[in-house]
Amino acid sequence: MSTSTVIVGAQWGDEGKGKVTDVAAESFNAVARYSGGPNAGHTLSINGRIVVLHILPSALFRRDVLKLVGPGVVCDPEVLSGELRLAEELDVLHTVHLDLHAPLILPIHRELDKARESLSGKGAIGTTQRGIGPCYEDFVARRGPSLQNLRSAKALKQAMLDRRFYDERSLLVQLAGIKPSTVDEMVEWCMERAKKIVPALIDTREVISRLRERGDSLLFEGAQGIMLDVFNGTRPYCTSSICGPAAISASLGVHSFDRVIGVSKAYTTRVGNGPFPTELTGQAGQWLRKKGNEYGATTGRDRRTGWLDLPALRYACRIGGITDLVITKLDILTGIEKIRVAVAYGTPLEEVDPHRTLDTELLERVEPVYQDMDGWQEDLKGCSSIKNLPSNAKKYLWRIEEVTGIPITGVSIGPEREEMIWQESSPVN
């Protein structure tokens, strides 16, 4: 019988999903990336080698695992061709397959993204300016090229001309004072990068259906986090895609999952603008940023840092259907005498109902209710299981379980594969 497991971000992204996927992938036959685009930066540390993947699944270093990119992932051909070269270098290119219908990000999408951010002033969202939003806009508007159009210059040009797609986008870019490339220039640019991409094209829905029929185990890898979900996140300060398991059902036709693993840091970070109730400013925030190396894997921007926000994590678990939690970067909190954790929200007038939707308007006015917990001084590096962690570290994890109601089945205590410890009941044992 086929099994299906999902890995999702349980915060505002950057939780360490790449490492968790890489480690867990060893126990699965196939890994499918199901949402987002090159705005994601999934960082892997393999034997001291640091690799950041933006589109291909984080199982890339697993030789015997099938790696799929689904139709809900928007793909930049320049980024994609570069990652396919890495797959070729690792001798795993034959295990990588890209969906025919995945939307194509063009340079004009990036130009439009940058123009909007620069013209928005204080109202800027804080996007990665990688063209993700404009590309998803065109997908929803039922226009624009997909990866299958890279098979021929004629098909690609026609997709750009249909319903005057490229003309309209060009006019918008010109309003920002940018001169766009011509259609013919854009076709030539794409076709130069198509050589690596076209051989990997496939119908991933068909592949997944066949894998499930024969009983193979599937791991689905998400991007960003539930708090950035286009429906359930802090709009407009969110991403342009569905971040949770609903995206798998919508794009790949899988509707039941054995486990949904939510990945959360032991503290909280956020990149870009938008509400952040537990944010630390000044020296405390800078200290946590430096110790945790909290800089965007895609943009290099400073990440905003703060104490762990359990009301937001509990909300993400509910909205994302999370059944298991993996806590990353627990080692970063080592050495702190008193660790603060937000256990509830209040406003100047009332306590916030835990069933409320955590939208931007609410999160901009909540006041976190903190609990101070005793920290630990012991080095976590030698711990081989959760039960071997220092007692105060275990109490910290138990408090997370108590407030969220979700069991913790894995903990990361460093960047390397070997620095991941699991409960015996975890999905990778």
Secondary structure, DSSP 8 states (H G I E B T S, - for coil): --EEEEEEESSSS-SSHHHHHHHHGGG-SEEEE-S--TT--EEEEETTEEEEESSS-TTTT-TTSEEEE-TTS-B-HHHHHHHHHHHHHTT-GGGEEEETT-BB--HHHHHHHHHHHHHHGGG------SSHHHHHHHHHTT-S-BGGGGG-HHHHHHHHHGGGHHHHHHHHHHHTT-----HHHHHHHHHHHHHHHGGGEE-HHHHHHHHHHTT-EEEEE--S-GGG-TTTSSTTSS-SS--STHHHHHHH-----SEEEEEEESSEEE-SSS--TTEE-HHHHHHHHHHTT-B-TTT--B-EEESEEHHHHHHHHHHHT--EEEEE-GGGGTT-SEEEEEEEEE-SS-B--TTS---HHHHTT-EEEEEEEE---S--TT--SGGGS-HHHHHHHHHHHHHH---EEEEE-SSSGGGEEE-TTSTT-
